[in-house]
């Protein structure tokens, strides 16, 4: 099966998943206690005003009709208007999504680089001190909650040693360029990537150990190839599909993790917007943020499957 055919098939499979996501997002917020009309107009509104707004928003209709109306507007790019900011949710979300994707990209870079390097260092030295040290490191990283690690990094590297900024994407007084963005991204990216580095390292290491035990690896050793040649020519090449698969699956997880990181480091992304919207009971913004996170999860899985299909000749 060609890559284009496989991608098209996976896109078709993603459609019902996305529809299911919209149903869950819509219904979960409908179950939240409280009156949306009362939230919009305030407690000083009369009953007539509340009833008029309910009819205008379609809140007096059955849930299935409300969902169809909401889905129809969503397909046209209309997620609704923010209660607190009185602006279209899509207009508010657009720059926040970009900021979150920037932080996610930085975190994913750390995950792929360090996850690959640690597995390449560990697997060929199976059960040696180096391998056991890497395994112990991954256990520690996997056990660190994102919010706890973020606070620790913020305290030591931001407050005490003042090596990195503690808030935002740029300096508020003198906003800079790419270098300043990277400087602000270091701490939140490390906090977000830590547990994913452990996952990628352990899965890739296990797969590489299996590959190094195959008969063709023994044949390569018999032909006199060095360990470095065997690892780079054979082990890494045959481990790449697994590495790409587990690495691609981290896209959605990292995008979900940045929600906590953005709150700690005041990073102006979807997570911080979602946190503020929950405090203000801004239902349309909450729906938009949750929907974006779910879509990134689905697209991350799709990208992972396509990359694995492209790297594995047996699937083609």
C-alpha positions in Angstrom: 0.0 0.0 0.0 1.4 3.4 -1.0 1.9 6.2 1.5 -0.8 8.3 -0.1 -3.3 5.5 0.0 -2.5 4.7 3.6 -2.7 8.3 4.6 -6.1 8.7 2.9 -7.4 5.5 4.7 -6.2 6.7 8.0 -7.8 10.1 7.5 -11.1 8.4 6.8 -10.7 6.4 10.0 -10.0 9.6 11.9 -13.4 11.2 10.9 -15.6 9.1 13.1 -13.1 9.5 15.9 -13.3 13.3 15.6 -17.1 13.1 15.5 -16.9 11.1 18.7 -14.7 13.7 20.3 -17.1 16.4 19.4 -20.0 14.5 21.1 -17.9 13.9 24.3 -16.8 17.6 24.4 -20.4 18.9 23.9 -22.1 16.5 26.3 -19.4 16.8 29.1 -19.9 20.5 29.4 -23.7 20.1 29.2 -23.5 18.1 32.4 -21.7 20.9 34.2 -24.1 22.4 36.8 -25.2 26.0 36.3 -27.2 28.1 33.9 -25.3 29.3 30.8 -27.8 32.1 30.3 -27.4 33.3 33.9 -23.6 33.2 33.5 -23.9 35.4 30.4 -26.3 38.0 31.7 -25.4 38.0 35.4 -27.6 37.7 38.5 -29.3 41.0 37.9 -31.0 39.7 34.7 -34.8 39.2 34.8 -36.5 35.9 34.0 -37.8 37.3 30.7 -34.3 38.3 29.6 -33.0 34.8 30.6 -35.7 33.1 28.7 -35.1 35.3 25.6 -31.4 34.4 25.7 -32.1 30.7 26.1 -34.3 30.8 23.0 -31.7 32.8 21.1 -28.9 30.3 22.0 -31.2 27.3 21.4 -30.9 26.2 25.0 -34.6 25.4 25.2 -34.3 22.8 22.4 -33.5 19.1 22.8 -29.8 18.2 23.3 -29.6 16.5 19.9 -30.7 19.6 18.1 -28.3 21.7 20.2 -25.5 19.4 19.2 -26.3 19.4 15.5 -26.5 23.2 15.6 -23.2 23.4 17.5 -21.5 20.9 15.1 -22.7 22.8 12.0 -21.3 26.1 13.4 -18.1 24.2 14.3 -17.6 22.9 10.8 -17.8 26.6 9.6 -15.1 27.6 12.1 -17.5 29.2 14.5 -16.9 27.9 18.1 -18.9 30.6 19.7 -18.1 33.8 21.5 -16.2 34.1 24.7 -18.3 35.1 27.7 -15.6 37.0 29.5 -13.9 38.7 26.5 -16.8 39.1 24.2 -14.7 37.9 21.2 -15.0 34.9 18.9 -13.4 31.9 20.5 -11.6 31.0 17.2 -10.0 34.5 17.2 -8.8 34.0 20.8 -7.6 30.5 20.3 -5.5 31.0 17.1 -2.4 32.7 18.7 -2.7 30.5 21.8 -2.5 27.3 19.7 0.6 28.6 17.9 2.3 29.3 21.3 1.4 25.9 22.6 2.7 24.2 19.5 5.9 26.1 19.8 6.4 24.8 23.4 5.3 21.3 22.3 7.8 21.3 19.4 10.6 22.3 21.8 9.6 19.5 24.2 9.3 17.0 21.4 12.8 17.9 20.2 14.2 17.1 23.6 12.2 13.8 23.8 13.4 12.6 20.4 17.0 13.6 20.8 17.6 12.4 24.4 15.3 9.4 24.0 17.2 8.2 21.0 20.7 8.9 22.5 20.0 7.2 25.8 18.6 4.1 24.1 21.6 3.9 21.7 24.0 4.2 24.7 22.1 1.7 26.9 21.0 -1.1 24.6 24.4 -2.3 23.2 25.7 -2.3 26.8 22.9 -4.5 28.1 23.1 -5.2 31.9 26.3 -3.2 32.3 26.7 -0.3 34.7 25.9 2.2 31.9 22.7 0.3 31.0 21.6 0.1 34.7 22.3 3.8 35.1 20.1 4.7 32.1 17.3 2.5 33.4 17.5 4.1 36.8 17.4 7.6 35.2 14.3 6.7 33.2 12.6 5.4 36.3 13.3 8.7 38.1 12.1 10.8 35.1 8.9 8.7 34.7 8.1 9.3 38.4 8.3 13.1 38.3 4.9 14.8 37.9 5.0 17.7 35.4 3.7 20.3 37.9 6.2 19.3 40.6 9.2 19.2 38.3 8.2 22.6 36.8 8.1 24.2 40.3 11.5 22.7 41.2 13.1 23.9 38.0 11.4 27.3 38.5 12.7 27.7 42.0 16.3 26.6 41.5 17.1 27.8 37.9 14.8 30.8 38.0 14.6 32.2 41.5 17.8 31.1 43.2 20.4 30.9 40.4 18.6 33.2 37.9 19.9 31.3 34.9 16.6 31.3 33.0 13.4 33.5 32.9 10.5 32.4 35.1 7.6 33.7 33.1 6.3 34.2 29.6 7.7 33.7 26.1 9.6 37.0 25.8 10.8 39.8 28.1 7.9 42.2 28.6 10.1 45.3 28.6 12.3 44.4 25.6 10.8 41.6 23.5 13.5 39.9 21.6 13.7 37.3 18.8 14.3 33.6 18.4 17.2 33.5 20.9 15.1 35.0 23.6 12.2 32.6 22.8 14.6 29.6 23.2 15.9 31.0 26.5 12.4 31.3 27.9 11.5 27.8 26.5 14.2 25.8 28.2 12.7 25.3 31.6 9.1 24.6 30.5 10.3 22.3 27.7 12.4 20.2 30.2 9.5 20.0 32.6 7.1 18.8 29.8 9.5 16.4 28.2 10.9 14.6 31.2 8.4 11.7 31.5 8.2 11.3 27.7 11.9 10.9 27.5 11.7 8.0 29.9 8.9 6.4 27.9 10.7 6.7 24.5 14.0 5.6 26.0 12.6 2.4 27.6 10.5 1.3 24.6 13.3 2.0 22.1 15.9 0.4 24.3 13.8 -2.8 24.6 13.3 -3.0 20.9 17.0 -2.4 20.2 18.0 -5.2 22.6 15.6 -7.6 20.7 17.2 -6.5 17.4 20.7 -7.0 18.7 19.8 -10.6 19.6 18.7 -11.5 16.1 20.7 -14.1 14.0 21.7 -11.6 11.4 23.4 -9.5 14.1 25.4 -12.6 15.2 26.3 -13.1 11.5 27.5 -9.5 11.3 29.7 -10.0 14.4 31.1 -13.2 12.8 32.1 -11.2 9.7 34.2 -9.0 11.9 32.0 -5.8 12.1 32.6 -3.6 15.1 29.9 -2.9 17.7 29.6 0.7 16.4 29.0 -0.5 12.8 26.5 -3.1 14.0 24.6 -0.6 16.0 24.5 2.2 13.4 24.0 0.0 10.3 21.7 -2.6 11.6 20.3 -2.0 15.0 19.4 1.6 14.6 17.8 1.1 11.2 15.6 -1.7 12.3 14.6 0.1 15.5 13.6 3.3 13.7 9.9 2.2 13.1 9.4 1.6 16.8 11.2 4.8 17.7 9.1 6.8 15.3 5.9 5.1 16.6 6.5 5.8 20.3 7.9 9.3 19.5 4.9 10.2 17.4 2.5 9.1 20.1 4.1 11.6 22.5 2.8 14.5 20.4 -0.7 14.4 21.9 0.7 13.6 25.4 3.1 16.5 25.3 0.3 18.9 24.1 -1.8 17.8 27.0 1.1 18.2 29.4 1.8 21.7 28.4 -1.5 22.7 30.0 0.2 22.2 33.4 3.5 23.7 32.3 1.9 26.8 30.9 0.1 27.6 34.2 3.4 27.2 36.1 5.5 29.3 33.8 2.8 31.7 32.6 3.3 30.6 29.0 0.5 32.2 26.9 -0.9 29.1 25.3 -4.0 26.9 25.3 -3.4 25.5 28.8 -3.2 28.9 30.4 -6.3 30.0 28.4 -8.2 26.9 29.6 -7.2 27.5 33.2 -8.5 31.1 33.1 -11.7 30.0 31.2 -12.5 27.4 33.9 -12.1 30.0 36.7 -14.5 32.3 34.8 -16.9 29.6 33.7 -16.4 30.6 30.1 -18.1 27.6 28.5 -17.4 28.3 24.8 -13.7 28.9 25.5 -13.5 25.7 27.5 -15.1 23.7 24.7 -12.7 25.2 22.2 -9.6 24.4 24.3 -10.7 20.8 25.0 -11.5 20.3 21.3 -8.1 21.6 20.2 -6.3 19.2 22.6 -8.4 16.2 21.4 -7.7 17.1 17.7 -4.0 17.3 18.4 -4.1 13.8 20.0 -5.8 12.4 16.9 -3.5 14.1 14.5 -0.5 13.0 16.5 -1.5 9.4 16.2 -2.1 9.9 12.5 1.3 11.4 11.9 2.9 8.5 13.9 1.2 5.9 11.8 2.2 7.5 8.5 5.8 7.8 9.6 6.0 4.2 10.7 4.4 3.1 7.4 7.0 5.1 5.5 9.9 3.7 7.5 8.9 0.0 7.5 9.2 -1.5 4.0 7.2 -4.6 5.1 4.1 -2.4 5.4 4.5 -1.1 1.9 
